[in-house]
Amino acid sequence: MMRYLISFDDGTMIIPDDELPAVAEAARAVVREAKAAGVWIFGGGLLSQRASIVATDGTVADGPFPETKAVVGGFSIIEVPSREVALQWAAKLAAACRCAQEVREIMYDPES
């Protein structure tokens, strides 16, 4: 089994306020389906686009940073047998959230 990160750019999710409850419910329905299928690991939307950057020396710089072009708005981590299956779940999330989803394979950790 492989794990995948499915995420979307916050700027692509443009939904009228009156449609947000329906979109949220559609997204929750996909999450419930993924849990029932046993592929769901973790996920959620990000409450704030303010980031803190911790450097290698431990210093912290607070953001957001205007040069950032893409900001993650939410993500899901799933565990499935293939990339094709991950892409199928991403398609369900894209339809529910009304925005494109990015799919990336998470590197295998031999210690987990």
N, C-alpha and C positions, 0 to 999 in steps of 0.2 A: 504494500500500500504506500502511496505517496501523499504528501501533504501539499496543499496549494493555498496561496494567499489570493483572495479575490477582493479587489478594492475599486473604489471609484474616486475620481477627482471631484472635490467639493464644488467647483465651478460649473460642472456639467449637470448637476441636479437642480434644475430650475423648474420649480413646481409652484403653482398658485397656492396661496395659504389655505384656501377652502378645499383644496384637493389633498393636502398633506395627510389628513387622517386616513384616507383611502390608500394612499401610497404606503404609509406606515403599516397598515393592516396587511397589505399585499406582501410587503417585505417580511413581516412576522410570519405569515402563512408559509413562505418559502423556508424560513428558518425552522418552523415546526416540522415541515416535510423533511428537511435535511436531518433533523434530530431523530425523527421516526425511522429514517433510512439508515441511521447509524453512521453518517458521514460528518456530522457537525462536530467541530472541536471548540471553536470560540469565535466571537465576532461582536461588532457593535459600531454605532456611529460615534463620531468624535464631537464632544460638546463644544470645544473651543478650537479655533485655529491659531491660538497663541501657543508658540512652542518655546521651549527652553533648550538651548544647545549646550551640551556638556562636552568640553574639549578634552583631549587626551591628558592634559595636565590637571583636569578637574575643575577648571574655571567654567562659570556658567554665564551665558549670554541669553537674555530674554528676547523673544521675537513678538509678533511676526516680523519677518524680513521681507521687504517689498520686492526684492529680486527673485523671490520664489514664484515660479510660474504655475506649478501644480501643487495642490495641497490635498492630502487624503481626507476625504469626508467620512468614510466608513470602510469597514473591511470584514471579511469572513475568512476563517481558516477551516478547511475541510480536509478529510482524509479519504481518498478514493483510489481505485485501482489503476487509473490511467488519466492522461491529460485530456483525452476526449470526454471522459466523464466529468472532469473538472469544468470543461468548457460548457457542458450541458447545464451544470448547476449555475455557472456564470450567466448563461442565457436566461435562466429563470429569474435570477436576481436582477438582471438588466431590465427585463419586462416589468418586474414588480416595482423597481425603483425609478423606472423611466429614464435611465441613463446608462451609458456604456460602462462595462466592467473590465478591469485589467486582471489578467490571470498570470501568476508567477509560481513556479515550483519552489518549494522550500527545501533547502539542502538537507539531506539525511544526516541525522545525528546518531552516530553509533553508540553513544552513551545513554540514550533515552529509551 
